[in-house]
Amino acid sequence: MTFLRLPILLLILLILLSGCNSRQESSTTDTAPSPVAEPGAPATETAAGEEPAPPAPPVAETFDGEPQLSLFPRVAEFRPEDEKSQEQGVWAAYIDHVLRTSGVVSRGGEKEGKAWAVRGIKGLESVGFFAPLGVEPQQRYKLSFSYKGELPEGGSAGIGILEFDEFLWIGEQFTEAMLREHQTGQQSGIKLKGSSDWTEQTFTFTTSPNSRMIHLVLFRDGTADRQPVFFDNIAVEPAGLPAATKTK
């Protein structure tokens, strides 16, 4: 998938409708603090002037208390290179719309608590959020999460993995040049279609020999509608010995 040139007419309609959308969704989106981090926020230095240790497994996010994952919005596959270009401005408008229509919500129903909602945007192939985590190379990890969604034909959602050669303290979607320079691998993870009530999803993956960071990507791809999909109880933990040293 390549970055889509975002249509200007659709952007104008988006801006006109954004106020209406935000008012309609305010009744369902929880007003509690959200684990979305500020885009471009620099790392906080330690007393010794060194960068702190990056967030790393084991980690578990329930969305009910203090945030455990820093979730950053993403649109399509990468951010435009030229920060002063028209395409960058359109991208930024869509990022703002993602933040307005997705986030922490109450689960409702029999189970109390909160979850993370992601809603697709008409005209965009992929939207979502990513959470950076530090990892060890050639290490097996287990990812588990709860999911609920009603997807139209042609729509999909789930969690995937992007791998990178170092931990980059960048709280913004990467450009294509950054991906070419630092990405070392990709894990397809779990992609879900159709309708599903709350179900538990689990998969394991092994990082590549040069991986030091992953982006945990919560995505909503394909045909869009107004129904969000929901993620909860996201956990990442080491899953046994590194692949190179596993015994029979």
Secondary structure, DSSP 8 states (H G I E B T S, - for coil): -------HHHHHHHHHHHHHHHHHHTTTB--S--SB--TT------TTS-------SSEEE-SSSS--S-BEEEESSSB-S-TTSHHHHHHHHHHHHHHHH-EEEE--TTS-SEEEEE---TT-SEEEEEEEEE--TT-EEEEEEEEEEE--TTEEEEEEEEEESS-----S--BHHHHHHHEEEEEEEEEE-SEEEEEEEEEEEE--TT--EEEEEEEEEES--S--EEEEEEEEEE-SS-GGG---
